[in-house]
Amino acid sequence: MLVKDSIKVGKYTVHNRMVKAPIWSDSCENGYITQKTIDHYEDRSRGSRFGIYVVEHTYVRNDGIASPSQLSSSRDSDIEGLKKLADIIHKNGSLAILQLNHAGCGAFRSWTGQDAVSASNISVACGIPSSDPNPELPKALTINEIKELETYYVKAAQRAMAAGYDGINLHSAHSYLLNQFYSPIMNKRIDAYNGYTLEGRTRIHMELIEEIRKVIGDKLFMLRLGGCDYKNGGSTIEDAVEASKRFEQAGVDLIDISGGHCCFLRPGHTYPGYFADTSEAVKKAVNIPVLVTGGVKTVADAERLLQEGKADLIGVGRAITADANWGMELAK
């Protein structure tokens, strides 16, 4: 089975092609892990079923909280808890990757106590397609504020290294902040970070890749890209191809394809790998591995996508969140 084959990603040889996608555990308090969080990760990393295990999205700054029970990477005091999760994943035989995120306009004042910020003064539903947009329009970040925010991503990456992670996953999907810059639906800027050129829409990504790479060294750098909005006027598969080429050149080790403005679902599509048209196009254009997540319910689904050349690695999230014993046939 291809799914059991090893693959080289950056400096690492990953023992199989399965990736645990970063699904929110809904178990943290004030950004800190709880015993429920520990149990969640222990149960779902057993048996080395995943070559790579990506920990759920963490907020890099308090005004970017996506939900009250989200995990934090925004404080030095988070390192202890983050290390416990990395240690569990390593003990159970997988690479541990920490996802870094800022919710942008998806951060509600009711749980941050602060104004929401974004690429533009536009509010959209983030994270979950059925959720309501923030009723308070976000403040468009100034260039100086963008530079300042970038330092919080870098500090969060430093904390991931201090906690013993094998790398980071930069979240630019599901309508969160970096995706708000990437999508022309959400980015209406006219400055250097403008929404009408791919260079402008990916400028913040390119700057973050450069700065984060300095602090993680040769550790694994994943970028989760909401490659296509699947909506009129939104980002396209062609955009994803060109953006991925830029990210590869900048130093990313793995492109992680998911949804953009459509979040993690694609309306009218429920088959396994419903973002595979994007991942397949990107895979043909870059020389680094490509991961696709979305709709995979069985190991056979993952194997079929690999056999068809849709991606190099396959992510699974909701299936194992619902059933902690998912994919035990992959266990060592």
N, C-alpha and C positions, 0 to 999 in steps of 0.2 A: 504493500500500500504506500502511495506517495505521502500520505498524511504522516507516516511514521519515519520518513526520511529526514535526515539532518540537513541543515542549511546554514551557510555562513552569512551572518548579519553583522556588519561592521567587523570588529575584532573577535566576535563571539561565534562559536559553532553551536547552533541551537539544535537540541536533540530531536525535535519533531516540528511539524508545520502548524501546530495548533496554538492559538493565542487566546488567552482569557481576556476578553474585552473589558474595558473599564466601566462597569455598571455600578451605579450608586447603591450602596448597601443600606442607606436610610437608618444608620445606627450610631451616628456620632453625636456628641453633646458639646456645644460651644466649640466645635471644630476638633475636639479631641476624641480619640478612639475610646470605646467602651468594651466591656467583656463581650457584648453582642457583636461588635466589630471583629474582635479576635476570633470568635467562634465561626463567624461568616467566612473569614479567610482561611482558617484551619480546614473547615469542611470542604471548601471549593478548590483548594490547592493540593489535596491529598493525591498521592500516587504519581506525581510527576506527569500528570496528563497533559500539561501545557508546556511547550518549550519556552514560551514567554508569558508572564502573568503581569498584566497592567493593572495597577491599583487605581481605584476610582478617582474621578477628577477632584483635585484639591484647589481651594481658592488661594490665590497668591497675595490678595489684599482684601481687607475687610469689606470694601465697597463692591466686591465682586462675588459675594456669596450667592450661590444659585438656589440654596434651600437651607432651612434652619438646621438640618441634620447632616450637612455636608462636612467632609473632612478638610482640615486646614493644613497648608504648608506655609502660612504667612508669618509664623512666629518661631523663634528659636526654641520655645517651649514645646513645639510640635515634634521636634526631632525624636524624642524618646518614644512616642507612640508610633511614629512612622517607622522607626527601626524595628519595633516589635512585629509589624506587618511584613517588612522585608525579611526578617529572620524566619518567620513562619514559611514564607514562600521559598526561601533558599533551603530550609530544612526539608521541604517537600519536593525539591528537585527542579525548580524552575528559575529562570532569570526574573528578577523583580524590577519593574519599571514604574516610576511615579508619574502620573499625569498632572500637568500644570494647567490651570484654567482661571479665567475671570469671566463672570457672567455678563458683563456689560449691561445692556438695558434689561437683562433678565434678573438683575438683582433688585429686589423690592425693598423700599424703605422700611417696611414693617419688620424686616429681620436684619437689615444693615444699619438702620438709623441714619443713612446718608443718601445724598443725591445719587441717582444712577448716572453712569457715564457710558459713552459709546463713540463710534466713529462719527455718527451724525445724530441729529435731533429727531430720531425715528425709533419707535418702539415696536417690537415684534415678539411673537411667542418664541420662547427659547427652551431647549432641552426636550420638552415633551410637546408634540405637535398639537395636542388638544388643549394645552394650557392657554390661559388668557395673557395677552400682552400686558406689560407693566402700564397701569393707567397714568403714571407720571412719565412724561417724555424725558429721555435722558439728556444730559448736557454733552454736547460734542466736545471731545478732548482737544485742547490746543496742542500745538507741536511740543511745547515745553512739558505739558502734562503727559503726552505720549512717552517722551524720553524718561520722565520720572517713573511712569508705570512700568516701563521696561526693566528698571532696576529691581522692581519687586519680583518679576519673573526670574531674574538672575539670582536673587537672594534665595528664592524658593528652590532653584536648581542646586544651589550650594547646600541647602538643608538636605536635599535628597542624597547628595554625595556623603554628607556627614552621617546620614542614617543608613548608609551601606547599600544603596540601590545600584543596579547595574546600568542605569540610564534613566532618561526622562522621555515623556510623551507630551509634546506641545499640542494643546487642544485648539484646533481651528475648524470646528464643525458644529452642527446642531444649533446654529444661530447664536452661539456665544461670542464673546467680544472679538476674538481674532477673525472669526467668520463674519462678524459684522463689518470688519474692514474689507474682507475678501469679496463679499457678495455685493454686486452693483445694486441690488434691491435695497440694501441697507446703508451702503456707503455713497453719500452724495457730496463728499468733500471735493474741493477744487484746488487743494494745495498739493504738496509733495506726496501725501497719503491719499490722493484722489481716487474716486470710484470709477473713473472713466478710462483708466489704463490698467493693465495687469501689473505694470511696474508700481503704480501707486497703491493698488489694492494689496500687494504683497510686500510693500516696503517695511512694514512693522515686523513681518515674519522674517525677512532677510536680516534685519537688525538684531532680532532676538536670537536667530540661529548663530550669528557671529559672536554675540556676547555670551550666550549660554555655552557654546562650544569651548570658550576659554576657561570656564569653571568646571566643566565635566570631563575635559581632556578627551581621551579616546573611549570613554564610555558610550553606550548605545544611545543614539539620538533618533527618536521616532517623531514624526509629525502627523497628527491626525487631521486630514483635510476633508472638509465638506465639499467634495470635488464638484458637485453639480447641484443646483437648486431645483432642477426639474420644474421650473416655472418660467413663464415669459418674462424677459428682462433680467433674469437671474444669471448666475454663473453657469457655465457650460462644460461639457466634457472636454472640449478643446482648451478651455481655460485651465482645467485640471492638468492636462498634459503639459502645457507650457509652464504652469506654476511648479509642477513637480520637477521639471528639468532645472528650473532655477534653484529649487530647494536642494536637489542633489548636488549641484555645483557649489552651493553654499556650505555643504557639509552634513546634510541629513543622511542617516544610514538606512532608514526604512520609511516608506510612504504608507500611511494607514488610511485607507479610503472609507469614508462613511458619507452621510447625507449632509447637505448644507441647510438651506432655508426650510427644507422638508423635515429636518431633524433626523431621527434614526429610522423613520418610516418613509416608504415611497408610495403615495396614494395609488391604489389600483394594482399594486404589485405585492404579492405575498410569497412568491417562490424563493427558494434558498439562493442567496447571493443577489438580491435585487439591485445592488449597486455595482454589479460585476461588469456592466458595460463601461463604466468609468475606470474600474481597476484594470480591466483588460487593455484599454487604450493606453493607460499610464504605464503598465508593465511593458508594452511594446516600445515605449519611448525612453525609458530610463534603464540604467545599469545596476540599480540597487533593488533589493526585494520590495515587493508590493503586497500589502495585506488588505483583504476585504472582509467586512463584517456586515451582517444583515440577513435575517431570515434563516440562518443555519440552525436546524433542529437536531440533526443526527451526524454522527461521524461519516456516514455514507454521503450525506450532503456535502461535507467538506471534501471528501475524496473526489467526488464528481467535479467540483469546481476546480480542483487542482488538475485533474485529468484533462479538463477542457481548456486549461491555460488561462483561467480567469484571474489568477493571482498566484503568488509564491507561498503565502501563508493565509490561513483562514481563522477569523475571529469568531468566537461564540460568547454571547453575553446573557441574553434573557433566558435561554434554555437552561443554563447551569445556575442562574440565579433562582429559577423556579425549582430546580432539582439538583441538589448538591452532589448527587451520585452520577450526574451526566458524564458520559464518555469513559466509564471505568474500564472499557476494553482497551483504552490507551495506557492504562496504569502500568507502571513498571513493577 
